[in-house]
Amino acid sequence: MGVNIDSCDDDHVTALQIAAFNGNNSMVTYLLDEGADLEACNQVGMTPFHHACREGKMTVVETLLQRGADIHRTTYMGATALTLAAAG
């Protein structure tokens, strides 16, 4: 019996979101290989891709794109990955 790879905190933040936010590409790759949900969103609708774009973590952005991240998905407030990247 193991831990759910998509476990989250009270704000619906997952390990994959934290790894993407911090630019830890090796952890992002590991979590995805283990089946982490690429499109899991937190309480404001941000996915790992949104986090990586906002923080300018380009290696992670590339990895998430290669794995099929939805570039058109918006947050609950309507922000796209592009607007988050521009706001940085």
N, C-alpha and C positions, 0 to 999 in steps of 0.2 A: 504494500500500500504506500503510495507516494503523495506528494503535494500536488494540488491542482495548479498547473502551469499558468492559468489565468486568474489565480486568486488576486483579490484587490483589497484596497483599504476602503475607508468610509467615503472617500471621494472618487471611488471607482478607478483608482490608479493601479495599473498592473506593473509587473516587473519589466515587461517589454517597453512600456511607456517610460519608465525610469531610465532604462538602458538607452533608449533613443534620445531622451532629453539630455543625458550626460555624454552622448557621443561614443558610447561603449559598443563599437561595432562587433567585436568578438562575442559579447554577451547577446546582442541583438540576433546574430546569426545562430548562436546556440539555442536561444529561446524559440526562434522560428523553426529550427530543425526538430525541436522537441514538441512542436505543435501549438505554440502560442498563437492566439487570435490576432492576426495582423490588423484587423479593423476594430478591435476593442476600444471603446471610447470612455473617457472620464466623465465626471458630472457636468461638464460644459461642452461635451461632444468632441473633444480633441482626441485624435488617434495618435499612435506612435509616429506616423508620418508628419502630422501637424507639429508635434513636439520637435522632431528633428529639423524641420524646415524653419520653425521659429528661432531655434537656437543656432542655426547655421552649421549643423553637423552633416556636411556633405557626403562623407563616406557612408553614414547611416542612411541618408536620403537615397543614395544610389542603391544600397542593399534593399531597402524597403520597396523601391520601385521595381527592382529585379524580381522581387518576391510577389509583386502584384498589388502594391498599395494603390488605393483608389485616389487618383489625383484630383478628382472632381468633388469629393466628399467635403461637406461644410460642417463647421461646428454648429451648435444649437443657435448661435447668434448670427450665423451666415458667413463666417469667415472661411476663406479658402486657405490652402497651404501657401499659395502665392502671397496673399495679403498678410499672412502671419510672417512669412519670410521677409517681406518688405518692411514690416513693422519691427522685426527683430527685437 
